[in-house]
């Protein structure tokens, strides 16, 4: 590696704590159930009972996944009468989800085009 490119790259590297936090975020997003939950929540506020019905899971299973997503600050909740409604925490999370989905769809369409 040339000395110049190494010095330039070294100044832009993530620090250890930031890299660990980002890796943990992607790790949490590595579960299909949590991805499906984020998909539903990216479309609007949803109660646990409705998420459970929509995903075909028990309310307990959905609540467990939501606790993990909340602890990572990927989703947030608010009370509406007797229900707790969940939504994605902010536009960054929705954008990350959309970019990942776009990547998967592009990769999938490229693979189909190569087979044709």
C-alpha positions in Angstrom: 0.0 0.0 0.0 1.4 3.4 -0.8 2.1 5.7 2.1 -0.3 8.4 0.7 -3.4 6.2 0.4 -2.8 4.7 3.8 -2.6 8.1 5.5 -5.7 9.3 3.7 -7.7 6.2 4.5 -6.6 6.1 8.1 -8.2 9.6 8.8 -11.5 8.4 7.5 -11.8 5.1 9.3 -14.5 4.6 11.9 -13.4 4.5 15.5 -13.8 1.2 17.3 -16.9 2.2 19.3 -18.7 3.5 16.2 -17.8 0.4 14.2 -19.1 -1.8 17.0 -22.4 0.1 17.2 -22.9 0.0 13.5 -22.1 -3.7 13.4 -24.6 -4.4 16.2 -27.3 -2.5 14.3 -26.7 -4.6 11.2 -26.6 -7.7 13.3 -30.1 -6.9 14.7 -31.3 -6.3 11.2 -30.0 -9.8 10.2 -33.2 -11.5 11.4 -36.0 -12.1 8.9 -38.7 -11.6 11.5 -37.3 -8.3 12.6 -37.0 -7.2 8.9 -40.7 -8.1 8.4 -41.6 -6.0 11.5 -39.6 -3.0 10.2 -41.3 -3.4 6.9 -44.7 -3.1 8.5 -43.7 -0.3 10.8 -42.1 1.7 8.0 -45.6 2.0 6.5 -47.2 3.5 9.7 -47.9 3.0 13.4 -49.0 -0.5 14.3 -50.1 -2.1 17.5 -48.5 -5.4 18.8 -51.7 -7.3 18.3 -52.0 -6.2 14.7 -48.3 -6.9 14.0 -48.8 -10.4 15.4 -51.8 -11.1 13.2 -50.2 -9.6 10.2 -47.0 -11.7 10.6 -48.7 -14.9 11.9 -46.8 -14.8 15.2 -47.8 -14.7 18.8 -48.0 -11.4 20.5 -45.3 -12.6 22.9 -42.9 -13.3 20.0 -43.6 -9.9 18.5 -43.2 -8.2 21.8 -39.8 -9.9 22.3 -38.6 -8.7 18.9 -39.9 -5.2 19.5 -38.0 -5.0 22.8 -34.8 -5.8 21.0 -35.6 -3.3 18.2 -36.4 -0.6 20.9 -33.2 -1.3 22.8 -31.3 -0.6 19.6 -33.4 2.6 19.0 -34.6 1.3 15.7 -38.3 1.6 16.7 -40.2 3.7 19.2 -43.6 3.4 20.8 -46.4 5.6 22.0 -49.6 4.9 23.9 -52.9 5.3 22.2 -55.7 4.4 24.7 -55.3 0.7 25.6 -52.8 0.1 22.8 -49.1 0.7 22.4 -48.3 1.7 18.8 -44.9 1.1 17.3 -43.2 2.9 14.4 -39.6 3.2 13.0 -37.6 5.5 15.2 -36.6 8.0 12.6 -36.2 8.6 8.9 -32.6 7.2 9.0 -33.9 3.8 9.9 -36.6 3.9 7.2 -34.0 5.1 4.7 -31.6 2.3 5.7 -34.4 -0.2 5.2 -35.4 1.2 1.8 -31.8 1.2 0.6 -31.3 -2.4 1.7 -34.5 -3.4 0.0 -33.5 -1.5 -3.2 -30.2 -3.3 -3.2 -31.8 -6.7 -2.8 -34.3 -6.0 -5.6 -31.6 -4.8 -8.0 -29.4 -7.8 -7.3 -32.4 -10.1 -7.8 -33.3 -8.5 -11.1 -29.7 -8.6 -12.3 -29.5 -12.3 -11.5 -32.8 -13.0 -13.4 -31.5 -11.0 -16.4 -28.3 -13.1 -16.5 -30.3 -16.3 -16.5 -32.4 -15.2 -19.4 
